[in-house]
Amino acid sequence: KVVDNKRLKLQIAYSSGIHTNIVLGRSMGKIRIPSLTEEQQRTLEEGYHYGSQHCFRKRCQMILLKSQGRTSKEIATIVGGCEVAVNSWLDRFEAEGVTGLRNKPGQGKKPILDPARDRERINEAVRNNRQQLKLARVEAQEALEKEFSLKTLKRFLKKMAVDTNASANARVMRPMRKNTPTK
């Protein structure tokens, strides 16, 4: 469909139900413009305004700006990235939808101490050296054959304490009896 002499507009449908408009111009490359349904538009806006992760909010913003007809270069300048990243996230959005903009599980650094495997040995080391956490760390490192800092040990102990307190707080608390004199 010819819009004017300088641009040609095409529409491509993807298997995920997302339509993308491509505008071809003489002086620039193609501009991919995703056609969003009302539900997708609303979900992306909610993700942009209320998403729990900063990177997810940025990705939602990229797709929203692309749907307005902006170039990848403009969007990269706005969100502080590169145009290749903008196009990569657009590809992923077209393939997987809004859920494709979230981080996949397993990303990031794995924890050094695992509560399921290391809890007993850490507890034993702390019991043996209650007053000297530095010695408890050395003993736990030898038992687990792992290197970790004192701060890592403190974070781990704090997390274990929160987990155990959560189970204690889950118990039903009975109201306290009033102290009344017996006759």
N, C-alpha and C positions, 0 to 999 in steps of 0.2 A: 504494500500500500504506500504510495508516494505521498509524503506530507508536503514537500516543496522540492525545488530543484536540488537543494543541498543535502537533504537527508532522506534516507529510506528506512522505514520502520518495519520490523519483522516480529512475529510472536512465536515463541517456542514453548511447547507444553512438555513437562517432565512427568515421569511416572508417579512422583509423590503428589501430583495435583497442583504443583506450583507452575504458574505461567511466567515466562520471562520475556520482556520486550527488549529487542536489540535495536538501537538507533545507530545507523551508520552515517557518518559525516565525511566530508572531503578532507578537512584539515585534521581530524582526529580519528582515533580508532573507534571500535564499537563501544557503546555504553549499554551495559546490561541493566535492565530495569525490571526487578521482580514484581509481578502483579500479585498483591496480597489480598486474601479474603478478609472479610471483616474480623473473623475470629483470629486469624494470624496477626493482623494489625493490632488488635487488642492485646493478644498474648505478648507480642514483641514490645508494645508500649509498657505493659505491666513489668516485663522483664527488665526493660531499660530503667524504669523508675524505682522498682522495688526488689530487683534481683539481689540475692544474698552475696554473690561474688562479683567483684569489680570487672573481671574479664568477661563474664556473661553479660553484664550491663553494656560494656563496650561493643560486644558482638551484636547485641540487639540494636544498638544505636547504628552500627554500620549498615545493617539490613534496612532499617527504617530510612536512613539517608539515601541508600541505593534506590529504594522504592519511590523516592521523590525525584529521581532522575539525575542525581549528582554523579560526577565522575569518581573513579576509584582514587585518583590523585587528590581530589578535594576532600574526600572522606578520610584518607590517610592523614592529611594535614589536620583535620578537625579532631580525630581521635588519637593522634600521636602514634601512628604506625607507618607501615609501608603499603603501597598499593597492591603488592603481591598478596599480602596477608588479607586485605579486603576481599580480593577475588577468591582466595582460598576459602574464606568463611562463607562467601556467597555460594560457592560450589557445594560446600557442606550443607548449607541451609536448603539448597535446592534438592539435594539428595535425601536428607534426613528430617527436614523441617526444623521447628524451633528447638526440639530436643537435641539436635545435632550441634547446637551452639554451646551446650554445656560441656564441661570437662568430663572426659570419660574416666571411669574408675581405674585406679591403679596409677594415676599420675602423681607426681611429687615424690619426695624422699620418703623412704620406708622408715618406720620407727626403729631405733636401735634396740630398745627393750620391748618385748612383747608380753603383755599381761598374761596371756594363756600359757606361755612356755616359761617365763622367767620369774613369775610371782613368788613361787615357793623358795627359790634360792636367794632372791633378794630379801624376802622376809627373814630367812634364817640368818643372813649376814647382818641385817639390822638388829635382830634379837641378840646376836652375839656381841654387838658393839653399839648398844643403844645410845651412849653418850658421845661417841666419836664416829660421825658419819663418814669421815675421810677413811677411817679404817674399814668401815662397812663397805665402802666403795671398792677398796682394794680387794677385800675378801670376795665380793660379788664378781669383780672382774676375773679373778682367778677361777672361780667356780663356773662362770659362764663362758670363759675364754673370749671375752669381748672387751674392747676399750670404750669407755664412756666417761664423760665429765661428771663432776659433782653436781652441777646444775641439772644434767640429764637425770641423775639419780633422784634429786629432789623433785623434779617434775613428775617422774614416774611414781614416787611415793605419794605425792599430792593427788595424782590421778587415782591411785588405788584407794586412798582415803575417801575421795569423793564417791567412788563406786561403792565402797562399803557403807558409807553414810547414806547413800541413796537407798540401799536395801533396808537399812535400819529405819529410815524415815518412812518407808512404805508400810511399816507395821501400823496397825490401827491403834491409835492412842486412846486410852480410856480416860474419862474425866477424873480429876483428882477429887478425893473425898474431902469434905469439909471436916475440920477437926471439931467435933462436938463432944463436950464432956459426957461421959457415961454416967448413968444414974445407978 
